[in-house]
Amino acid sequence: MLAELATSQRNHRRLAPARATAEEALEIGRRTGDRAVQAHALVTLAALAAANADLATANDLFDQAGAAASAAGAHDTRLLVAVTQSDTLEAAGEHVRAARAARQSMALADSLGLARTRGTLLAPNLSESLLSLGRWPEATQVNRDALRLAPPPLYRAYLQIIQATIDLRRGDTDQARAAAEQARAAMRGHNRGEESCLEPDLLDCRLAQIKQDSGAVAAITGHVLDDHDLPVGPRYGWPLLVTAVQRLNDHRQAEGLIQQLVDWSKKLPVTGRLQRAYRLTFDAEMSHENIDAWPQAITAWRELEQPYALAETLLRAAHAAVSTRNRKQATVFLTEAASIATDLGAKPLRTEIEKLAERSRLPVKATASPARKETPAGLTNRELEVLELLAAGLSNRQIGEHLFISAKTAGVHVSNILAKLRVTTRLEASTWAHRTHLFDQK
């Protein structure tokens, strides 16, 4: 009971009580030798560690939870560990690792005859990570396959929200609206936790933004600020703030609401790379025509490998550059944004880019985007740099010193490399690099 209470407290963002309850449950589980209770408690403690951006501790605790569940023969609990781990990694911006964990666990669920239950709960975790990575056709296929299994209503709603976001970004607004309406009833309700309440609101805000309906954006945002506790749900609170400010920033009649957004932005926690990217983007939006505020936000989205968010940010940066008559920089921003939007099939975004280019008479031509160029095994340019140093035998600390990044950031890159290469050790990654002669001509 204590372990389940800790899970409920965490879901409702009562983090301090959740930690205390989970620690008590873990102690009782160890005293009684109940490995299933230990697993439940460890899952909560792992998720809390991740919420504090301590992914190393979180992953260690998730491993302990998985081992305890396996030892207890508790297959459902083992899959619960996987559900929470993949969801936690996605919330932290570790999209590649999250997708890998979800996909592997879906295969396990299928082998255990739990594809309709735990499998369809893992499916939205996988498709959300694929959505973030710009792999929309894959995400759509995952959603379709899971929906064919007739999942429970809430799991169906999760899948519909993600698919609606993909449809919206592709320009299929009617289809997105229909999916959103089907999901809304199941997603709303405080008994589901604050984040589940904010998800449909975020989608509604994005629908209004695509339609360029400032009134609707203002109404949705006002409802969220009045009726929700944003600091309790930063995962969806941050993108909602950014979406709102992007639509309302140029409207004088929304000045009061803009000030509320600024006030709330100071209260929202920033506990990882993803939330930091949103924070930087929000601050850049509020800097108005200060073009120097945008490079950090652009870099943050590039490092997260979120192409759609990167293209959106490049477009907003181009607006700032146009306002300051920096035509050369505006052209650079818009050219990359156009390439990404074209690659993704993001029609509404591409239309916005073309309108700004035409209005400003900028010579924008879509070419192979630096963020989307084909590289071996889908590795980014930064990951290739890290892999080359890893193959040369350097430690994370040494890689960090060489590339002027922290050892922790180097470690994140190494983890992503292992996931993309589908190997588990640094030695295997190094062997792969040597076997493929990847760096022979350097």
C-alpha positions as CSV (number, residue, x, y, z in Angstrom):
1,M,0.0,0.0,0.0
2,L,2.8,2.4,0.9
3,A,4.6,1.8,-2.4
4,E,1.3,2.5,-4.4
5,L,0.7,5.6,-2.3
6,A,4.2,6.9,-3.2
7,T,3.4,6.3,-6.9
8,S,0.2,8.3,-6.6
9,Q,1.9,11.1,-4.7
10,R,4.5,11.4,-7.4
11,N,1.9,11.4,-10.2
12,H,0.3,14.4,-8.5
13,R,3.7,16.0,-8.1
14,R,3.7,15.8,-4.3
15,L,7.4,15.0,-4.5
16,A,8.6,15.4,-0.9
17,P,5.9,13.1,0.5
18,A,6.4,10.7,-2.3
19,R,10.1,10.4,-1.5
20,A,9.4,9.8,2.2
21,T,6.7,7.3,1.5
22,A,8.8,5.4,-1.0
23,E,11.8,5.3,1.3
24,E,9.6,3.8,4.1
25,A,8.1,1.3,1.7
26,L,11.6,0.3,0.5
27,E,12.8,-0.2,4.1
28,I,9.7,-2.4,4.9
29,G,10.2,-4.4,1.6
30,R,13.9,-5.0,2.5
31,R,13.0,-6.1,6.1
32,T,10.3,-8.5,4.9
33,G,12.2,-9.7,1.8
34,D,9.3,-8.6,-0.5
35,R,11.1,-7.8,-3.8
36,A,8.0,-6.7,-5.5
37,V,7.4,-3.9,-2.9
38,Q,11.1,-3.0,-3.3
39,A,10.7,-2.7,-7.0
40,H,7.6,-0.4,-6.7
41,A,9.4,1.8,-4.2
42,L,12.6,2.0,-6.2
43,V,10.7,3.0,-9.3
44,T,9.3,6.1,-7.5
45,L,12.7,7.0,-6.1
46,A,14.2,6.6,-9.6
47,A,11.6,8.9,-11.1
48,L,12.2,11.5,-8.4
49,A,16.0,11.4,-9.0
50,A,15.3,12.0,-12.7
51,A,13.0,14.9,-11.8
52,N,16.0,16.5,-10.2
53,A,18.1,16.0,-13.4
54,D,20.2,13.2,-11.7
55,L,19.9,10.7,-14.5
56,A,22.9,8.7,-13.4
57,T,21.2,7.9,-10.0
58,A,17.8,7.5,-11.7
59,N,19.1,4.8,-14.1
60,D,20.9,3.0,-11.3
61,L,17.7,2.9,-9.3
62,F,15.7,1.8,-12.3
63,D,18.2,-1.1,-12.8
64,Q,17.7,-2.1,-9.2
65,A,13.9,-1.9,-9.6
66,G,14.0,-4.1,-12.7
67,A,16.3,-6.6,-11.0
68,A,14.0,-6.8,-7.9
69,A,10.9,-7.2,-10.1
70,S,12.6,-10.0,-12.1
71,A,13.7,-11.8,-8.9
72,A,10.1,-11.6,-7.6
73,G,8.8,-13.0,-10.9
74,A,6.6,-9.9,-11.0
75,H,6.4,-9.4,-14.8
76,D,3.8,-6.7,-14.6
77,T,5.9,-4.8,-12.1
78,R,9.0,-5.3,-14.4
79,L,7.0,-3.6,-17.2
80,L,5.9,-0.9,-14.9
81,V,9.6,-0.1,-14.3
82,A,10.1,0.1,-18.1
83,V,7.0,2.4,-18.5
84,T,8.3,4.8,-15.9
85,Q,11.9,4.7,-17.1
86,S,11.0,5.4,-20.7
87,D,8.6,8.2,-19.7
88,T,11.1,9.7,-17.4
89,L,13.9,9.7,-20.0
90,E,11.6,11.4,-22.5
91,A,10.6,14.1,-20.0
92,A,14.3,14.7,-19.5
93,G,14.9,15.2,-23.2
94,E,16.8,11.8,-23.6
95,H,14.7,10.9,-26.6
96,V,16.9,8.2,-28.2
97,R,17.4,6.4,-24.9
98,A,13.7,6.7,-24.1
99,A,12.7,5.2,-27.5
100,R,15.1,2.3,-27.1
101,A,13.9,1.5,-23.6
102,A,10.2,1.6,-24.7
103,R,10.7,-0.5,-27.9
104,Q,12.6,-3.2,-26.0
105,S,10.0,-3.3,-23.3
106,M,7.1,-3.5,-25.8
107,A,8.7,-6.6,-27.2
108,L,8.9,-8.0,-23.7
109,A,5.2,-7.2,-23.0
110,D,4.3,-9.0,-26.2
111,S,6.2,-12.1,-25.3
112,L,4.5,-12.1,-21.9
113,G,1.0,-11.8,-23.4
114,L,0.6,-8.3,-22.1
115,A,0.6,-6.4,-25.4
116,R,-2.9,-4.9,-24.9
117,T,-2.3,-3.7,-21.3
118,R,1.3,-2.8,-20.6
119,G,2.3,-2.9,-24.3
120,T,-0.2,-0.2,-25.2
121,L,0.9,1.9,-22.2
122,L,4.5,1.7,-23.5
123,A,3.4,2.6,-27.1
124,P,2.7,6.3,-26.4
125,N,6.0,6.5,-24.6
126,L,7.7,5.2,-27.8
127,S,5.7,7.3,-30.2
128,E,6.2,10.5,-28.1
129,S,10.0,10.0,-28.3
130,L,9.8,9.4,-32.1
131,L,7.7,12.5,-32.4
132,S,10.3,14.5,-30.6
133,L,13.0,13.1,-32.9
134,G,11.1,14.0,-36.0
135,R,10.4,10.4,-36.9
136,W,6.8,11.0,-37.6
137,P,6.0,8.1,-39.9
138,E,7.4,5.7,-37.3
139,A,5.4,7.3,-34.5
140,T,2.2,7.1,-36.6
141,Q,2.8,3.4,-37.3
142,V,3.3,2.7,-33.6
143,N,0.1,4.5,-32.7
144,R,-1.9,2.6,-35.4
145,D,-0.6,-0.7,-34.3
146,A,-1.4,0.0,-30.6
147,L,-4.9,1.3,-31.4
148,R,-5.7,-1.9,-33.3
149,L,-5.3,-3.8,-30.0
150,A,-8.2,-1.8,-28.5
151,P,-6.3,-0.4,-25.5
152,P,-8.0,0.8,-22.3
153,P,-9.6,4.3,-22.7
154,L,-6.8,6.3,-21.0
155,Y,-4.1,4.6,-23.0
156,R,-6.1,5.2,-26.2
157,A,-6.3,8.9,-25.2
158,Y,-2.5,9.1,-24.8
159,L,-2.0,7.7,-28.3
160,Q,-4.6,10.1,-29.8
161,I,-3.0,13.2,-28.2
162,I,0.4,12.3,-29.8
163,Q,-1.1,11.5,-33.1
164,A,-3.1,14.7,-33.1
165,T,0.1,16.6,-32.5
166,I,1.7,14.9,-35.6
167,D,-1.4,15.6,-37.7
168,L,-1.4,19.2,-36.6
169,R,2.2,19.7,-37.5
170,R,1.6,18.1,-40.9
171,G,-1.3,20.4,-41.6
172,D,-4.2,17.9,-41.0
173,T,-6.0,20.2,-38.6
174,D,-9.4,18.6,-38.9
175,Q,-8.0,15.2,-38.2
176,A,-6.0,16.6,-35.3
177,R,-9.1,18.3,-33.8
178,A,-11.1,15.1,-34.1
179,A,-8.5,13.1,-32.3
180,A,-8.1,15.8,-29.6
181,E,-11.9,15.8,-29.0
182,Q,-11.9,12.0,-28.6
183,A,-9.0,12.1,-26.1
184,R,-10.1,15.1,-24.1
185,A,-12.7,13.5,-21.8
186,A,-10.3,10.7,-20.7
187,M,-7.3,13.0,-20.2
188,R,-8.9,15.7,-18.1
189,G,-9.7,15.4,-14.5
190,H,-7.5,16.1,-11.5
191,N,-7.6,12.5,-10.4
192,R,-5.3,11.8,-13.4
193,G,-2.7,14.1,-12.2
194,E,-1.8,17.7,-13.2
195,E,0.2,16.7,-16.2
196,S,-2.6,14.7,-17.7
197,C,-4.9,17.8,-17.3
198,L,-2.3,20.0,-19.1
199,E,-1.7,17.8,-22.1
200,P,-5.1,18.5,-23.8
201,D,-4.8,22.2,-23.0
202,L,-1.4,22.3,-24.7
203,L,-2.8,20.6,-27.8
204,D,-5.7,23.1,-27.8
205,C,-3.3,25.9,-27.6
206,R,-1.2,24.5,-30.4
207,L,-4.4,24.1,-32.6
208,A,-5.2,27.8,-31.9
209,Q,-1.7,28.8,-32.7
210,I,-1.7,27.0,-36.1
211,K,-5.0,28.8,-36.9
212,Q,-3.3,32.1,-35.8
213,D,-6.3,32.6,-33.4
214,S,-4.8,34.9,-30.8
215,G,-8.2,35.1,-29.0
216,A,-8.4,31.4,-28.5
217,V,-4.8,31.2,-27.4
218,A,-5.4,33.9,-24.8
219,A,-8.6,32.1,-23.6
220,I,-6.9,28.8,-23.2
221,T,-3.8,30.3,-21.5
222,G,-6.0,32.3,-19.1
223,H,-7.9,29.1,-18.2
224,V,-4.6,27.3,-17.6
225,L,-3.1,30.0,-15.4
226,D,-6.4,30.3,-13.4
227,D,-7.2,26.6,-13.0
228,H,-3.9,24.8,-12.9
229,D,-0.8,24.7,-10.8
230,L,1.9,25.1,-13.4
231,P,4.9,24.5,-11.2
232,V,3.4,21.0,-10.4
233,G,3.4,20.2,-14.2
234,P,6.5,21.7,-15.8
235,R,6.7,19.0,-18.4
236,Y,3.8,20.5,-20.3
237,G,3.7,23.9,-18.5
238,W,6.9,25.0,-20.2
239,P,5.8,24.3,-23.8
240,L,2.4,25.9,-23.1
241,L,4.1,29.1,-21.9
242,V,6.3,29.2,-25.0
243,T,3.4,28.4,-27.4
244,A,1.3,31.2,-25.8
245,V,4.0,33.8,-25.8
246,Q,4.9,33.1,-29.5
247,R,1.3,33.9,-30.5
248,L,0.5,36.7,-28.0
249,N,3.8,38.6,-27.8
250,D,3.0,41.0,-30.6
251,H,-0.5,41.8,-29.4
252,R,-0.8,44.9,-27.2
253,Q,-4.2,43.9,-25.9
254,A,-2.5,40.8,-24.3
255,E,0.0,42.8,-22.3
256,G,-1.6,41.8,-19.0
257,L,-1.6,38.1,-19.9
258,I,2.0,38.3,-21.2
259,Q,3.1,39.7,-17.8
260,Q,1.3,36.8,-16.1
261,L,3.3,34.4,-18.3
262,V,6.5,36.1,-17.3
263,D,5.6,35.8,-13.7
264,W,4.8,32.1,-14.0
265,S,8.0,31.5,-15.9
266,K,9.9,32.6,-12.8
267,K,8.1,30.0,-10.8
268,L,8.4,27.0,-13.1
269,P,11.3,24.7,-12.3
270,V,14.1,23.9,-14.8
271,T,15.5,20.5,-14.0
272,G,17.1,19.3,-17.2
273,R,18.2,20.0,-20.8
274,L,14.6,20.0,-22.2
275,Q,13.2,22.5,-19.7
276,R,16.3,24.6,-20.1
277,A,15.7,24.7,-23.9
278,Y,12.2,26.0,-23.3
279,R,13.4,28.5,-20.7
280,L,16.0,29.9,-23.2
281,T,13.3,30.0,-25.9
282,F,10.9,31.9,-23.6
283,D,13.6,34.4,-22.6
284,A,14.5,34.9,-26.3
285,E,10.8,35.6,-27.1
286,M,10.6,38.1,-24.3
287,S,13.8,39.9,-25.5
288,H,11.8,41.0,-28.6
289,E,14.2,42.3,-31.2
290,N,17.4,41.3,-29.5
291,I,18.9,38.8,-32.0
292,D,21.7,37.9,-29.6
293,A,19.2,36.1,-27.3
294,W,18.5,33.4,-29.9
295,P,21.7,31.4,-30.5
296,Q,21.6,29.7,-27.1
297,A,18.0,28.5,-27.6
298,I,18.9,27.3,-31.2
299,T,21.9,25.4,-29.8
300,A,19.8,23.9,-27.0
301,W,17.3,22.4,-29.5
302,R,20.0,21.3,-31.8
303,E,21.7,19.3,-29.1
304,L,18.4,17.8,-28.0
305,E,17.9,16.5,-31.6
306,Q,14.3,17.9,-31.8
307,P,14.1,19.1,-35.4
308,Y,10.6,20.6,-35.2
309,A,11.3,22.7,-32.2
310,L,14.6,23.7,-33.8
311,A,12.9,24.9,-37.0
312,E,10.3,26.8,-35.0
313,T,13.1,28.5,-33.0
314,L,15.0,29.4,-36.2
315,L,11.9,31.0,-37.6
316,R,11.3,33.1,-34.5
317,A,15.0,34.1,-34.6
318,A,14.6,35.1,-38.2
319,H,11.7,37.4,-37.2
320,A,14.1,39.1,-34.8
321,A,16.8,39.4,-37.4
322,V,14.4,40.9,-39.9
323,S,13.2,43.4,-37.2
324,T,16.8,44.5,-36.7
325,R,17.5,44.6,-40.5
326,N,20.0,41.8,-40.3
327,R,19.0,40.3,-43.6
328,K,22.0,38.0,-43.9
329,Q,21.4,36.3,-40.5
330,A,17.7,36.1,-41.2
331,T,18.4,34.3,-44.5
332,V,20.6,31.8,-42.7
333,F,18.0,31.1,-40.1
334,L,15.2,30.8,-42.6
335,T,17.1,28.6,-45.0
336,E,17.8,26.0,-42.3
337,A,14.3,26.2,-40.9
338,A,12.8,25.7,-44.4
339,S,15.0,22.6,-45.0
340,I,13.9,21.0,-41.7
341,A,10.2,21.8,-42.3
342,T,10.4,20.3,-45.8
343,D,12.2,17.2,-44.5
344,L,9.5,16.7,-41.8
345,G,6.5,17.4,-44.0
346,A,5.5,20.3,-41.6
347,K,3.4,22.2,-44.1
348,P,2.0,25.0,-41.8
349,L,5.5,25.8,-40.5
350,R,6.9,25.7,-44.1
351,T,4.1,28.1,-45.1
352,E,5.0,30.6,-42.3
353,I,8.7,30.4,-43.3
354,E,7.8,31.1,-47.0
355,K,5.6,34.1,-46.0
356,L,8.3,35.7,-44.0
357,A,10.8,35.2,-46.7
358,E,8.5,36.6,-49.4
359,R,7.4,39.6,-47.2
360,S,11.1,40.4,-46.4
361,R,12.3,39.6,-49.9
362,L,14.9,37.1,-48.6
363,P,16.5,34.6,-51.0
364,V,15.5,31.5,-49.1
365,K,16.1,28.1,-50.7
366,A,15.7,24.8,-48.9
367,T,18.8,22.6,-48.9
368,A,20.0,19.6,-46.9
369,S,19.6,20.9,-43.3
370,P,22.7,20.6,-41.1
371,A,20.4,19.2,-38.5
372,R,19.0,16.5,-40.8
373,K,22.0,15.4,-42.9
374,E,22.5,11.7,-43.2
375,T,25.3,10.5,-41.0
376,P,26.4,6.9,-40.1
377,A,23.9,5.2,-37.9
378,G,22.0,8.5,-37.6
379,L,24.7,10.0,-35.4
380,T,24.8,13.8,-35.1
381,N,27.9,15.7,-35.9
382,R,28.6,16.1,-32.2
383,E,28.1,12.4,-31.5
384,L,30.6,11.6,-34.3
385,E,33.2,13.9,-32.6
386,V,32.5,12.1,-29.3
387,L,32.7,8.7,-30.9
388,E,36.1,9.5,-32.6
389,L,37.5,10.4,-29.2
390,L,35.9,7.4,-27.5
391,A,37.5,5.1,-30.1
392,A,40.8,6.8,-29.4
393,G,40.4,5.6,-25.8
394,L,39.5,8.8,-24.1
395,S,37.4,8.9,-20.9
396,N,34.3,11.0,-20.5
397,R,36.3,13.6,-18.6
398,Q,38.9,13.7,-21.3
399,I,36.3,13.9,-24.1
400,G,34.7,16.8,-22.2
401,E,38.0,18.7,-21.9
402,H,38.7,18.2,-25.6
403,L,35.3,19.4,-26.7
404,F,34.9,22.1,-24.0
405,I,31.8,20.4,-22.5
406,S,31.2,18.8,-19.1
407,A,32.1,15.2,-18.4
408,K,28.3,14.7,-17.7
409,T,27.3,16.0,-21.1
410,A,30.0,13.8,-22.7
411,G,28.5,10.9,-20.9
412,V,25.0,11.7,-22.2
413,H,26.4,11.7,-25.8
414,V,28.1,8.4,-25.2
415,S,24.8,6.9,-24.0
416,N,23.0,8.2,-27.1
417,I,25.8,6.7,-29.3
418,L,25.5,3.3,-27.7
419,A,21.7,3.4,-28.2
420,K,21.9,4.4,-31.9
421,L,24.6,1.7,-32.6
422,R,22.6,-0.8,-30.6
423,V,25.5,-1.8,-28.5
424,T,25.9,-1.8,-24.7
425,T,29.6,-1.0,-24.0
426,R,32.2,1.6,-25.0
427,L,34.4,-1.2,-26.4
428,E,31.7,-2.4,-28.7
429,A,31.2,1.2,-30.0
430,S,34.9,1.6,-30.5
431,T,35.0,-1.7,-32.3
432,W,32.2,-0.6,-34.6
433,A,34.0,2.6,-35.4
434,H,37.2,0.7,-36.3
435,R,35.4,-2.0,-38.3
436,T,33.5,0.6,-40.4
437,H,36.7,2.6,-41.0
438,L,34.7,5.6,-40.0
439,F,37.7,7.8,-39.1
440,D,40.4,6.3,-41.3
441,Q,40.8,9.3,-43.5
442,K,41.0,11.8,-40.7
